[in-house]
Amino acid sequence: MGAEAAVEHKKRAEALGLKEPDKITRILGATIFTSIGWGSMQIEEFTLNPPYALITVYNNFECETASASKKPYSQLTRGVIAGYLSHLLGLEMVLNETECIAKGDPYCRFECKPRK
């Protein structure tokens, strides 16, 4: 689902003159993610060399409706973001959810790095 979204966003970005993955993610990815009601996505950091992103999602629908958990809960959100960034960057990205609403944190936060 994330990779398919990235394909569509790259087409839209081209029409807007955007080529850089970080700008596509900030301007289209985060805005559309938020506008469809999945939560409010903030791109805290995004670097290309080395590939890295730190993404915070406030009001993550997936975790706000979950039962209390001792470990991160965002399976769908994590997978969508991983697919999206993997497609845009052309390498497999993995996400580690460091904070999660289902655990009692105020937001879900994801560290995104290339698979080793």
C-alpha positions as CSV (number, residue, x, y, z in Angstrom):
1,M,0.0,0.0,0.0
2,G,2.8,2.4,0.9
3,A,4.8,1.6,-2.3
4,E,1.6,2.2,-4.4
5,A,1.0,5.5,-2.8
6,A,4.7,6.5,-3.5
7,V,4.2,5.7,-7.2
8,E,1.2,8.0,-7.4
9,H,2.9,10.7,-5.3
10,K,5.9,10.6,-7.6
11,K,3.6,11.3,-10.6
12,R,2.0,14.2,-8.8
13,A,5.4,15.5,-7.6
14,E,6.7,15.5,-11.2
15,A,3.8,17.8,-12.2
16,L,4.7,20.1,-9.3
17,G,8.4,20.0,-10.2
18,L,9.4,18.1,-7.1
19,K,12.1,15.4,-7.5
20,E,13.8,15.0,-4.1
21,P,12.4,12.1,-1.9
22,D,12.4,14.3,1.2
23,K,10.3,17.0,-0.4
24,I,7.9,14.5,-1.9
25,T,7.5,12.9,1.6
26,R,7.1,16.2,3.4
27,I,4.8,17.9,0.9
28,L,2.7,15.1,-0.5
29,G,3.2,12.0,1.7
30,A,2.7,13.6,5.1
31,T,0.0,15.9,3.9
32,I,-2.1,13.2,2.2
33,F,-1.5,10.8,5.2
34,T,-3.0,13.5,7.5
35,S,-5.8,14.5,5.2
36,I,-7.2,11.0,4.9
37,G,-7.5,10.8,8.6
38,W,-4.9,8.3,9.6
39,G,-3.2,10.7,12.0
40,S,-1.2,13.9,11.9
41,M,2.2,13.0,10.3
42,Q,5.3,15.2,11.0
43,I,8.6,14.6,9.3
44,E,11.1,15.4,12.1
45,E,14.2,14.5,10.2
46,F,14.9,13.3,6.7
47,T,18.4,12.8,5.2
48,L,19.5,11.1,2.0
49,N,23.1,10.5,2.9
50,P,22.8,8.4,5.0
51,P,19.2,7.5,4.3
52,Y,17.3,8.2,7.5
53,A,14.0,9.6,8.6
54,L,12.4,10.3,12.0
55,I,8.6,10.5,11.7
56,T,6.1,11.3,14.3
57,V,2.4,10.5,14.0
58,Y,0.0,12.2,16.4
59,N,-3.5,10.8,16.7
60,N,-2.6,7.6,14.9
61,F,-5.9,5.9,14.3
62,E,-4.4,2.4,14.5
63,C,-3.1,2.9,18.0
64,E,-5.7,5.2,19.5
65,T,-8.3,2.4,19.0
66,A,-6.0,-0.3,20.3
67,S,-6.1,-1.9,23.8
68,A,-3.2,-0.9,26.1
69,S,0.0,-2.6,25.0
70,K,3.4,-3.1,26.5
71,K,5.0,-3.0,23.1
72,P,4.5,-0.8,19.9
73,Y,1.3,-1.6,18.1
74,S,1.5,0.2,14.7
75,Q,1.7,-2.7,12.2
76,L,-0.2,-1.1,9.4
77,T,1.2,2.4,9.8
78,R,4.8,1.1,10.0
79,G,4.3,-1.1,6.9
80,V,2.8,1.8,4.9
81,I,5.6,4.1,5.8
82,A,8.3,1.5,5.1
83,G,6.8,0.7,1.7
84,Y,6.5,4.4,0.8
85,L,10.1,5.3,1.8
86,S,11.5,2.1,0.3
87,H,10.0,3.0,-3.1
88,L,11.1,6.6,-3.0
89,L,14.6,5.9,-1.9
90,G,15.1,2.8,-4.0
91,L,16.3,0.6,-1.1
92,E,14.6,-1.4,1.6
93,M,13.8,0.7,4.6
94,V,12.9,-0.7,8.0
95,L,11.1,1.1,10.7
96,N,11.5,0.9,14.5
97,E,8.6,2.3,16.4
98,T,10.3,3.9,19.4
99,E,7.2,5.5,21.0
100,C,3.5,4.4,20.7
101,I,0.2,5.7,21.7
102,A,-1.0,2.2,22.6
103,K,1.9,2.1,25.2
104,G,0.7,5.4,26.7
105,D,3.1,7.7,24.8
106,P,1.6,10.9,23.4
107,Y,2.4,9.9,19.8
108,C,3.8,7.2,17.7
109,R,7.4,7.8,16.5
110,F,9.3,5.8,13.9
111,E,13.0,5.7,13.1
112,C,13.5,4.7,9.5
113,K,16.8,3.2,8.3
114,P,18.0,1.0,5.5
115,R,17.9,-2.8,6.1
116,K,21.5,-4.0,6.7
